[in-house]
Amino acid sequence: MVNRKELRPDASPRAAYGAHVRRLREERGWTQEDLAKPMGCSSQHISAVETCRKAPTLPFSRKADQVFGIVGTSESLEREWRDMRHGVLLEGFPEYVGYEGRAVEIRLFEIGIVPGLLQTPEYARVLANSAVKRGAITPEQADERVAVVAARQAALERDQRPMVFLVMDESCIRRPIGGSKVMGAQLERLIEFADRPNTLLQIAPFAIGERRTLNLPVYLLTLADRSMACYAESQAQGHLDREITSVVPMLTAYHQLQAESLSRAESVAVIQEARKGTT
């Protein structure tokens, strides 16, 4: 076959996906043009996905499943896309993200870094690239992490926006990430977020000491039917819990933390002071 590029499916999850598409296509005796027509795209697009030059999308994966006749099977490209998309995330987090996009109230507590829902693209990229340098993830997985952050943020820009409560340990704004330019823009993002009508941002200052009721990041969701879910994680794993007997104590601890934290105005003043240090 002319100009056939050899694939290395073991090189990355995206490469494995591309090789999977090619295998399914060739098993049916189809050219890239044959596949492109029912997919509603160009043969160049098919080639780019197969050779890992273009990232697959969820719509592409769903359409390919229909064209290949593999919807809901072990061969499903949608399933592979989801595994690839969430493969670098802690256990329980992909499920949490599904609920987060439908929540009417979101309560967040974070330590050390700005939470993903508020990260600028540059801040998110620095964190992902740092993980690559440590050998924790591949460059492709870093791209997926940044994409997940962007997708989560986009999901919240809906017509009926949720109320978002955010308590950040003071370490989130004191820990420099990516240098003064990246950190300065991130702090500006937080100030802008605090001014929105559907948000409440508070800083839990170092001064509260032992009165800080939570020692790990915690995310609490209230859904439209008023049911709740709680997601908490350690360095190695995350856990989503929807049992009311487990969620209520976490909600109580969250409210106690809010009571010990700075007010919105005081929190913004602290962030503005930290922002001056990045200029």
DRENTIZA-468967 format. One line per 10 residues: their letters; for each residue x negated, y negated, z of C-alpha. Coordinates in Angstrom, 2 decimals. Example, Ala and Ser with C-alpha at 12.3 -4.5 7.8 and 13.67 -1.06 7.14 Angstrom:
as) -12.30:4.50:7.80; -13.67:1.06:7.14
//
This chain:
mvnrkelrpd) 0.00:0.00:0.00; -1.44:-3.39:-1.00; -2.43:-5.80:1.77; -1.20:-3.48:4.49; -2.63:-4.69:7.79; -3.55:-2.05:10.30; -1.77:-2.55:13.62; -3.10:-1.98:17.13; -0.02:-1.30:19.26; -2.16:-0.88:22.37
aspraaygah) -3.53:-4.43:22.07; -0.56:-6.12:23.77; 3.18:-5.69:24.41; 3.88:-7.94:21.41; 1.63:-5.83:19.19; 3.46:-2.69:20.35; 6.78:-4.35:19.47; 5.53:-5.22:15.97; 4.27:-1.69:15.40; 7.66:-0.37:16.54
vrrlreergw) 9.45:-2.51:13.95; 7.11:-1.29:11.21; 7.56:2.35:12.20; 11.36:2.06:12.19; 11.25:0.33:8.82; 8.90:2.81:7.17; 10.76:5.83:8.55; 13.70:4.62:6.47; 11.58:3.99:3.40; 12.29:0.26:3.51
tqedlakpmg) 10.03:-2.55:2.37; 9.84:-5.79:4.33; 12.14:-7.30:1.71; 14.63:-4.45:2.26; 14.74:-5.20:5.98; 14.75:-8.97:5.61; 17.98:-9.10:3.60; 20.34:-7.60:6.24; 18.38:-9.38:8.99; 19.11:-12.73:7.37
cssqhisave) 15.48:-13.82:7.35; 12.50:-13.80:5.00; 10.10:-10.95:4.35; 7.37:-13.30:5.61; 9.18:-13.47:8.94; 9.31:-9.67:9.15; 5.60:-9.50:8.32; 4.76:-12.09:10.98; 6.64:-10.13:13.67; 5.06:-6.84:12.66
tcrkaptlpf) 1.55:-8.27:12.69; 2.02:-10.19:15.95; 1.75:-13.63:14.34; 5.28:-14.55:15.43; 6.88:-13.70:18.75; 10.13:-11.71:18.53; 13.27:-13.23:19.98; 16.35:-11.78:21.62; 18.61:-12.56:18.58; 16.06:-10.94:16.26
srkadqvfgi) 15.93:-7.84:18.48; 19.70:-7.51:18.69; 20.10:-7.91:14.92; 17.34:-5.39:14.26; 19.05:-2.87:16.55; 22.23:-3.24:14.47; 20.40:-2.96:11.14; 18.42:0.09:12.25; 21.45:1.64:13.97; 19.73:2.00:17.34
vgtseslere) 21.91:-0.15:19.61; 21.81:1.19:23.16; 19.38:4.00:22.35; 15.91:4.68:23.74; 14.55:3.17:20.50; 16.31:-0.16:21.12; 14.23:-3.20:20.25; 16.37:-5.34:22.54; 15.39:-3.08:25.42; 11.72:-3.33:24.43
wrdmrhgvll) 12.03:-7.13:24.14; 13.47:-7.35:27.65; 10.78:-5.06:29.05; 8.14:-7.15:27.33; 9.71:-10.40:28.48; 9.88:-9.32:32.11; 6.93:-6.98:32.22; 4.72:-9.52:34.01; 7.38:-10.44:36.58; 7.72:-8.96:40.02
egfpeyvgye) 10.26:-6.22:40.65; 13.72:-7.67:41.22; 12.96:-11.04:39.62; 14.47:-10.39:36.16; 17.74:-9.39:37.87; 17.55:-12.52:40.01; 17.08:-14.71:36.92; 20.29:-13.28:35.47; 22.24:-14.42:38.53; 20.39:-17.75:38.74
graveirlfe) 21.66:-18.77:35.31; 25.27:-18.38:36.55; 24.95:-19.73:40.09; 26.93:-22.75:41.28; 24.51:-23.44:44.13; 20.79:-22.68:44.25; 18.71:-22.96:47.41; 14.94:-22.67:47.05; 12.06:-22.60:49.49; 8.52:-22.48:48.15
igivpgllqt) 5.02:-22.45:49.61; 1.80:-23.46:47.87; 3.09:-24.17:44.36; 5.97:-26.08:42.83; 8.80:-23.60:42.07; 9.27:-22.54:38.46; 12.55:-24.40:38.00; 10.68:-27.69:38.53; 7.34:-26.95:36.87; 6.21:-29.04:33.92
peyarvlans) 5.02:-26.98:30.91; 1.44:-28.08:31.59; 1.59:-27.07:35.25; 3.09:-23.68:34.35; 0.41:-23.14:31.71; -2.42:-23.85:34.16; -1.06:-21.26:36.58; -0.64:-18.67:33.82; -4.11:-19.30:32.40; -5.60:-18.98:35.86
avkrgaitpe) -4.09:-15.51:36.15; -5.68:-14.62:32.78; -9.09:-15.76:34.01; -8.72:-13.54:37.07; -7.92:-10.59:34.82; -4.46:-10.22:36.37; -2.59:-10.60:33.07; -3.33:-10.81:29.35; -3.10:-14.02:27.27; 0.08:-12.65:25.69
qadervavva) 1.58:-12.06:29.13; 0.61:-15.60:30.10; 2.61:-16.86:27.12; 5.59:-14.81:28.30; 5.34:-16.24:31.82; 5.42:-19.78:30.49; 8.34:-18.87:28.21; 10.30:-17.43:31.15; 9.83:-20.68:33.09; 11.13:-22.70:30.14
arqaalerdq) 14.08:-20.35:29.62; 15.09:-20.58:33.29; 15.02:-24.37:33.18; 17.01:-24.49:29.95; 19.68:-22.20:31.42; 20.38:-24.77:34.13; 21.01:-27.62:31.68; 24.57:-26.48:31.12; 27.81:-28.47:31.21; 28.64:-27.48:34.80
rpmvflvmde) 25.26:-27.86:36.41; 24.64:-26.13:39.74; 23.86:-27.94:42.96; 20.17:-27.34:43.63; 18.75:-27.58:47.14; 14.96:-27.49:47.28; 12.77:-27.35:50.37; 9.06:-27.34:49.59; 6.31:-26.78:52.08; 4.01:-29.79:52.07
scirrpiggs) 1.30:-27.55:50.60; 3.20:-27.60:47.27; 2.39:-31.27:46.72; -1.02:-31.32:48.41; -2.56:-28.38:46.53; -4.10:-29.80:43.32; -3.22:-27.81:40.20; -4.78:-28.55:36.81; -6.47:-31.83:37.69; -5.11:-35.30:38.31
kvmgaqlerl) -3.26:-35.69:34.99; -1.32:-32.42:35.28; -0.64:-32.88:38.98; 0.39:-36.50:38.55; 2.94:-35.60:35.88; 4.24:-32.78:38.06; 4.77:-35.09:41.02; 6.59:-37.52:38.73; 8.84:-34.65:37.69; 9.70:-33.99:41.33
iefadrpntl) 10.55:-37.65:41.92; 12.83:-37.64:38.88; 14.46:-34.40:40.07; 15.16:-35.88:43.51; 17.12:-38.72:41.91; 19.64:-36.45:40.18; 23.20:-36.35:41.59; 23.25:-32.55:41.82; 20.02:-32.11:43.78; 18.64:-32.40:47.29
lqiapfaige) 14.85:-32.28:47.63; 13.17:-32.08:51.02; 9.57:-31.64:52.12; 8.84:-29.37:55.09; 5.84:-31.25:56.51; 2.81:-29.57:58.06; 3.75:-31.32:61.31; 6.73:-29.01:61.97; 4.24:-26.27:62.81; 5.85:-23.20:64.29
rrtlnlpvyl) 9.33:-24.63:63.68; 9.10:-23.62:60.03; 11.63:-20.79:59.94; 10.53:-19.16:56.65; 7.03:-17.91:55.91; 7.59:-16.52:52.41; 9.25:-18.04:49.30; 13.01:-17.51:49.42; 15.70:-18.15:46.79; 19.39:-18.13:47.74
ltladrsmac) 22.22:-18.20:45.20; 25.92:-18.90:45.56; 27.97:-17.59:42.63; 31.30:-18.85:41.31; 33.24:-16.27:43.36; 31.38:-17.55:46.48; 29.42:-14.31:46.80; 25.73:-14.76:47.54; 22.40:-13.24:46.59; 18.99:-13.62:48.17
yaesqaqghl) 15.63:-13.08:46.50; 12.39:-13.01:48.47; 8.93:-11.95:47.45; 5.50:-11.16:48.75; 2.25:-11.14:46.76; 2.97:-7.68:45.36; 6.73:-7.36:45.00; 10.09:-9.07:45.04; 13.47:-7.94:46.34; 17.01:-9.03:45.41
dreitsvvpm) 19.66:-8.48:48.06; 23.41:-9.07:47.79; 24.43:-7.49:51.11; 26.09:-10.18:53.21; 24.53:-8.79:56.39; 21.09:-9.48:54.91; 21.88:-12.76:53.15; 23.53:-14.61:56.05; 20.47:-14.55:58.35; 18.36:-15.93:55.51
ltayhqlqae) 20.93:-18.67:54.89; 20.88:-19.55:58.58; 17.08:-19.76:58.55; 17.26:-21.95:55.45; 19.67:-24.39:57.11; 17.45:-24.49:60.21; 14.49:-25.32:57.98; 16.44:-28.11:56.30; 17.16:-29.62:59.71; 13.43:-29.70:60.51
slsraesvav) 12.41:-31.08:57.10; 12.12:-34.68:55.94; 15.13:-36.49:54.49; 15.44:-37.02:50.74; 14.14:-40.60:51.02; 11.27:-39.60:53.31; 10.37:-36.70:51.02; 10.27:-38.92:47.93; 8.05:-41.39:49.80; 5.60:-38.58:50.66
iqearkgtt) 5.54:-37.43:47.03; 4.99:-40.99:45.81; 2.09:-41.34:48.24; 0.58:-38.09:46.93; 1.15:-39.35:43.36; -1.04:-42.40:44.05; -3.91:-40.04:44.80; -3.79:-38.63:41.26; -4.19:-41.97:39.46
//
